[in-house]
Amino acid sequence: MHMTAMEQDQAFLEYVIKALVDNPDAVKVSRKVDEMGVLLTLDVSREDMGKIIGKSGNTAKAVRTLLRVVGMKNDARVNLKINEPEGGLRDTGYAGGSSAAADLDAAMDELKEE
């Protein structure tokens, strides 16, 4: 069965993210189209957030770049929003301490600006 262009970006994102995380069942992708283009919204488990963001946000940037290429193939502008997990990451001692949480805060802020 051939996927429509509309489904390709969402299917691609789900495939890539599920390959990166420890909890693929927790991965949820929603898709919204408006005058700005396509917005894919990603939810992952709190434990997998670091894998998706990557060091200095590099993994998330790479995924965004790939989504733009997939979108260009289909003449669509594709953007990715990564939702912060329930309860946030800052209060959990995530990744072993405050400097890791600060790094994650900086990466999340940088990604929101794109």
C-alpha positions as CSV (number, residue, x, y, z in Angstrom):
1,M,0.0,0.0,0.0
2,H,1.4,3.4,-1.0
3,M,1.5,6.2,1.6
4,T,0.3,9.6,0.7
5,A,2.7,12.5,1.1
6,M,0.7,13.6,4.1
7,E,1.5,10.3,5.9
8,Q,5.2,10.0,4.9
9,D,6.5,12.7,7.3
10,Q,4.7,11.3,10.3
11,A,5.6,7.7,9.5
12,F,9.2,8.7,9.0
13,L,9.4,10.5,12.3
14,E,7.7,7.6,14.2
15,Y,10.2,5.1,12.7
16,V,13.3,7.2,13.5
17,I,12.2,8.1,17.1
18,K,11.1,4.5,17.9
19,A,14.5,3.3,16.7
20,L,16.2,5.7,19.2
21,V,14.3,5.2,22.4
22,D,14.0,2.4,25.0
23,N,10.2,2.9,25.3
24,P,8.9,2.8,21.7
25,D,5.3,2.2,23.0
26,A,5.4,5.6,24.7
27,V,6.2,7.4,21.4
28,K,3.2,9.5,20.2
29,V,3.2,11.7,17.1
30,S,0.4,14.0,16.1
31,R,0.1,15.9,12.9
32,K,-1.5,19.3,12.2
33,V,-1.6,21.2,9.0
34,D,-2.2,25.0,8.8
35,E,-1.2,27.9,6.6
36,M,2.4,27.7,8.1
37,G,2.8,24.1,6.9
38,V,2.9,20.8,8.8
39,L,3.5,20.6,12.5
40,L,4.5,17.3,13.9
41,T,4.2,17.1,17.7
42,L,6.3,14.4,19.5
43,D,5.8,12.9,22.9
44,V,8.2,10.4,24.4
45,S,8.7,9.0,27.9
46,R,10.7,11.1,30.3
47,E,13.5,8.5,30.4
48,D,14.0,8.8,26.6
49,M,13.9,12.6,26.4
50,G,17.7,12.9,26.6
51,K,18.1,10.4,23.7
52,I,15.8,12.5,21.5
53,I,17.4,15.9,22.3
54,G,21.0,14.6,22.2
55,K,24.1,16.5,23.3
56,S,23.6,20.2,22.7
57,G,20.3,19.4,21.0
58,N,22.2,17.7,18.1
59,T,19.9,14.7,17.7
60,A,16.8,16.8,17.6
61,K,18.4,19.2,15.1
62,A,19.3,16.3,12.9
63,V,15.8,14.9,13.0
64,R,14.4,18.4,12.1
65,T,16.8,18.6,9.2
66,L,15.7,15.2,7.9
67,L,12.0,16.2,8.3
68,R,12.6,19.3,6.2
69,V,14.1,17.2,3.4
70,V,11.2,14.8,3.6
71,G,8.9,17.8,3.4
72,M,10.7,19.4,0.5
73,K,10.2,16.2,-1.5
74,N,6.4,16.8,-0.9
75,D,6.5,20.6,-1.3
76,A,5.6,21.0,2.4
77,R,7.2,22.9,5.2
78,V,7.5,20.4,8.1
79,N,8.2,21.6,11.7
80,L,8.8,19.5,14.8
81,K,7.6,20.3,18.3
82,I,8.9,18.1,21.1
83,N,6.6,18.2,24.1
84,E,8.3,18.2,27.5
85,P,7.2,15.1,29.4
86,E,4.7,15.2,32.2
87,G,6.3,16.5,35.4
88,G,9.1,18.0,33.4
89,L,12.8,17.0,33.7
90,R,14.1,19.7,36.0
91,D,12.7,18.3,39.2
92,T,13.8,14.7,38.8
93,G,17.6,14.9,39.2
94,Y,17.5,13.8,35.5
95,A,20.8,12.6,34.1
96,G,22.7,12.8,37.4
97,G,22.5,16.4,38.6
98,S,21.9,20.1,38.1
99,S,24.5,20.7,35.3
100,A,22.8,18.0,33.1
101,A,19.4,19.6,33.8
102,A,20.8,23.0,32.9
103,D,22.2,21.6,29.7
104,L,18.8,20.1,28.9
105,D,17.1,23.4,29.7
106,A,19.5,25.2,27.4
107,A,18.9,22.7,24.6
108,M,15.1,22.8,25.0
109,D,15.2,26.6,24.9
110,E,17.4,26.6,21.8
111,L,15.0,24.2,20.1
112,K,11.9,26.3,20.9
113,E,13.6,29.3,19.2
114,E,13.9,27.5,15.8
